[in-house]
């Protein structure tokens, strides 16, 4: 369970950072959050929220007990 949480957390961090960095470098790029209405700022905020969620998930993993 620990390993799965760590993998999911790191994957979310990578996806969110990659998307936010791509949007910061090229504001006309297509975001993976393009389906969310609101424009450029909302898409960057969505990427940052995914990064924070991944970091929280990855930091929670070491606190769980393995069987």
N, C-alpha and C positions, 0 to 999 in steps of 0.2 A: 504494500500500500504506500509506503514511503517513497519508493522509487517511482511509482505511477504519479503521485502528486508532484514530485520534483520534475519529472518529464513534462507534465502538463503545464506547470508553472513556468518553466524555462521556455517551452514552446510559445506560450502566450506572450512572454517578454520579447522573444525574437520577432514574432509576428507584429506586435504593436510597435516596437522600435523601428522595424524595417518600414512599416507603412507610414509612420509619422516622419521619419527621415526622408522618405521619398517625396512626401508632400511638401516638406520644408524646402527641399532642393528644387522641386518643380511643382508649382502650385496648380498647373494644368494636368498633372498626372491623375490617373484613375486610382482611387482608394478602394481598399477592400470593404470599406464602410460607405461606399458610394450610394448605397440604397437608403442611407439615413438622410432625411431632408435637413437642410440647414446650411450647407455650403462648407467652405474651406475650414473655418475655425472649428466647426462641429466635428468634422472628420479628423482633424488633428487631436481634438479633445477625446474622441472615441479611441484613437490609438493610444493616447496617454492613459486612459482609463483601463484599457486592456493590459498595458504594462504594469500598472499598479495592482491589478487583479492577479496577474501572474506572479508578481513579487510577493504578494500576500499568501498566495497558494504555496509557493516554493518555501516561504519562511515557516509556514504552518507544518509542512511535511516532517521536519526533524522532531517536532513535538509529539507526533503520533507514535503510538506503541506498535511495534511489529510483533507478529505472532511467530 
